[in-house]
Amino acid sequence: MVQPLLRFGIHNFLNAAPLLSPLKEEGSNMGFQVFTDSPASLADRLKSNDLDLAMIPSVEYFKSADTYRLVPSLCIASRGKVGTVLFLTKKPINEISSIAVDNRSRTSVALLKILFSFSSDLTIHSFPPDLESMLVDHSAALIIGDAAFKLSDLDSSITVYDLSEEWFRQTGKTFVHAVLAVRKNILLTQSQKKFIQRVKAEGRGRIKEVVRGYEMLSNVDTKVLEDYLEKKIRYDFDASEDGLVHFRNLCYQHGVILKKYSIEFI
């Protein structure tokens, strides 16, 4: 009897593009059906059993960590300035009354609450990632992913905070943006686990090829995109686990998550 393919979700930002190429090429042969979506949507689909494993925002993993296990060999992380998690403000932090946040992610929203001391009456509103419309009625905006590369010629009155850089400045730790979570009732074969490790290795070796074929950012200098994938994005979980644990602890302290689950691996 032929086993059904496991539904593997991976997000549709540039930082996952090197992983997507080998997944699409060989995934079905290794027992995976590959889907792409935004990080937030992938988290919802995994939670509703529409996916079997997925690259989801780390804060969404924390909320349901008792029902997931992590693949230990792969994550999406950064250590210092990354350029794709940007908080843009028109006012000093203590004067911000409302923030428009990118509707495709949730980890960055949690990070905002941890890194900055806002007024108690702050309101947060979900928006598509368009800076001009986000700032019409709000003091600040949070934009993540590929949309951040398209920001240029910003008004001099806007202050930009790179949240990965701010996290590293405050904690000295790697920040884990997304993890590969597997529902607890799903079993991966040894060959599938090895394939995921190979996906990471092969993807790293294809960065120039991936950037040349990445149509969503065809108007951005390829050297900028190559530098981003080669020097700013990290895929090794082993070197990032300490940062993930610290983020979980701070999420719990700030009331972002209600329970602190232990991190379990497949």
C-alpha positions in Angstrom: 0.0 0.0 0.0 1.4 3.4 -1.0 1.8 5.8 1.9 0.2 9.3 1.4 2.7 12.1 1.0 3.3 14.2 4.1 2.2 17.8 3.6 5.2 20.0 4.1 4.7 23.8 4.4 7.4 26.3 3.9 7.0 30.1 3.8 7.3 32.2 0.7 9.9 34.7 1.7 13.4 35.0 0.2 15.0 33.6 3.3 13.4 30.2 2.6 13.9 30.2 -1.1 17.2 28.3 -1.0 15.4 25.5 0.9 12.4 25.5 -1.5 14.4 24.6 -4.7 15.6 21.1 -3.6 12.3 20.5 -1.8 10.3 21.1 -4.9 12.7 19.0 -7.0 13.0 15.9 -4.8 10.3 16.3 -2.2 7.7 14.0 -3.7 10.3 11.2 -4.2 11.1 11.5 -0.4 7.4 11.4 0.6 6.6 15.1 0.8 4.0 17.3 -0.9 5.3 20.9 -0.6 3.1 23.9 0.0 4.1 27.6 0.3 2.3 30.3 2.2 3.0 33.2 4.6 4.5 32.3 8.0 1.2 33.1 9.9 -0.9 31.1 7.5 1.4 28.1 7.8 1.0 28.2 11.5 -2.8 28.2 11.3 -2.7 25.4 8.7 -0.4 23.2 10.8 -2.6 23.8 13.9 -5.8 22.8 12.0 -4.1 19.6 10.7 -4.1 20.9 7.1 -0.3 20.4 7.1 1.9 17.7 8.7 5.0 19.7 9.2 5.8 23.4 8.5 8.2 26.2 8.9 6.3 28.4 11.4 7.0 31.5 13.5 8.8 30.6 16.7 6.1 32.3 18.8 3.4 30.1 17.2 5.5 27.1 18.1 5.6 28.2 21.8 1.8 28.5 21.9 1.3 24.9 20.9 4.7 23.3 21.8 3.0 20.4 23.6 1.5 19.2 20.3 4.6 19.6 18.1 8.2 18.4 17.9 11.0 20.3 16.2 13.3 19.1 13.5 16.7 19.8 15.1 18.7 20.4 12.0 16.9 23.4 10.5 15.6 26.8 11.4 15.7 30.4 10.1 17.6 32.7 12.4 19.8 35.8 12.4 22.5 37.2 14.7 22.5 41.0 14.5 21.3 43.2 11.7 19.1 41.3 9.2 17.3 44.1 7.3 13.9 42.2 6.9 12.3 42.8 10.3 11.9 46.5 10.5 10.0 48.7 12.9 9.5 52.2 11.5 8.3 55.0 13.8 7.2 58.6 13.3 7.4 59.3 17.1 9.7 58.5 20.0 8.9 55.0 21.5 7.2 56.4 24.6 4.8 58.6 22.5 3.6 55.8 20.1 -0.1 55.2 20.6 -0.8 52.8 17.7 1.2 50.4 15.5 0.2 48.9 12.2 1.8 45.5 12.0 2.5 43.2 9.0 -0.3 40.6 8.8 2.0 37.8 7.6 4.0 37.2 10.8 3.5 37.0 14.6 6.9 36.4 16.0 8.0 40.0 15.2 4.9 41.4 17.0 5.9 39.4 20.1 9.4 40.7 19.8 8.2 44.3 19.7 6.5 43.9 23.0 9.7 42.4 24.5 12.2 44.9 23.2 10.4 48.2 23.8 8.5 49.8 26.6 5.3 51.2 25.1 2.6 53.2 26.8 -0.1 51.1 28.5 -2.8 52.3 26.0 -1.0 51.1 22.9 -3.1 49.5 20.2 -1.9 47.1 17.5 -3.6 46.8 14.1 -3.0 44.1 11.5 -2.3 45.4 7.9 -1.0 44.3 4.5 2.7 45.4 4.3 2.3 48.8 2.6 4.2 51.5 4.6 2.4 54.5 3.2 -1.1 53.2 4.1 0.1 51.8 7.4 1.4 55.2 8.6 -1.7 57.2 7.6 -3.5 56.7 10.9 -0.8 55.0 13.0 2.4 56.2 14.8 4.5 53.3 13.7 4.7 50.3 11.4 6.2 46.8 11.5 7.2 45.3 8.1 8.8 41.9 7.6 10.2 39.7 4.8 10.6 40.6 1.2 8.6 43.8 1.5 11.4 45.3 3.6 13.7 45.2 0.6 11.4 47.5 -1.3 11.5 50.3 1.3 13.6 53.2 -0.1 13.8 57.0 0.1 12.2 57.0 3.6 11.2 60.4 5.0 13.9 61.7 7.3 11.3 62.0 10.1 11.0 58.1 10.2 13.3 56.2 12.6 14.1 52.6 11.6 14.8 49.8 14.1 16.1 46.5 12.9 14.5 44.1 15.4 17.1 41.4 15.0 19.8 43.9 15.6 18.0 45.3 18.6 17.5 41.8 20.0 21.2 41.0 19.7 22.1 44.3 21.3 19.9 43.6 24.3 20.6 39.9 24.7 23.8 39.0 22.8 21.9 35.9 21.5 20.9 34.6 18.1 17.2 35.2 17.2 15.2 32.4 15.8 12.5 33.7 13.4 11.0 30.3 12.4 11.3 26.7 13.3 10.4 23.5 11.4 7.6 22.0 13.5 6.1 18.5 13.1 2.7 17.4 14.6 3.3 14.8 17.3 1.4 12.0 15.6 3.6 12.4 12.4 6.6 10.1 12.1 9.5 10.9 9.8 11.6 8.1 8.4 15.4 8.2 8.7 15.7 8.9 5.0 13.3 11.9 5.3 15.3 13.3 8.2 18.5 13.0 6.2 16.8 14.6 3.2 15.9 17.6 5.2 19.5 18.0 6.3 20.5 17.6 2.6 18.0 20.3 1.6 19.8 22.8 3.8 23.2 21.9 2.5 22.1 21.9 -1.1 20.2 25.2 -0.7 23.2 26.9 0.7 25.2 25.9 -2.3 22.6 27.4 -4.7 22.3 30.9 -3.3 23.5 32.7 -6.4 21.2 30.6 -8.6 18.3 31.2 -6.3 18.8 35.0 -6.2 19.0 35.2 -10.0 15.7 33.3 -10.4 13.8 35.1 -7.6 11.3 37.2 -9.6 9.6 38.8 -6.6 12.7 41.0 -5.9 14.0 41.3 -9.5 14.4 45.1 -9.1 16.7 44.7 -6.0 20.5 44.5 -6.5 21.5 40.8 -6.6 24.5 41.5 -4.5 22.3 42.8 -1.7 20.2 39.6 -1.8 23.2 37.3 -1.9 24.7 39.1 1.1 21.4 38.7 2.9 21.3 34.9 2.3 25.0 34.2 2.7 25.8 36.4 5.7 22.7 37.5 7.5 20.4 34.4 7.5 21.4 31.3 9.5 19.8 27.9 9.0 21.6 25.8 11.7 19.4 25.1 14.7 22.2 23.7 16.9 23.8 27.1 17.2 20.5 28.9 17.8 18.7 26.8 20.4 19.9 29.0 23.3 18.4 32.1 21.6 15.1 30.2 21.1 14.9 29.2 24.8 15.6 32.8 25.9 12.9 34.1 23.6 10.4 31.6 25.0 11.3 32.6 28.5 10.8 36.3 27.7 7.5 35.6 25.9 6.3 34.0 29.1 7.5 36.8 31.3 5.7 39.4 29.1 2.5 37.4 28.9 2.8 36.7 25.2 2.4 33.0 26.0 0.5 31.6 29.0 2.5 28.5 29.6 6.2 27.6 29.2 6.5 24.2 27.4 9.7 22.3 27.1 11.2 22.1 23.6 11.0 18.6 22.2 12.8 17.3 19.1 11.9 14.4 16.7 
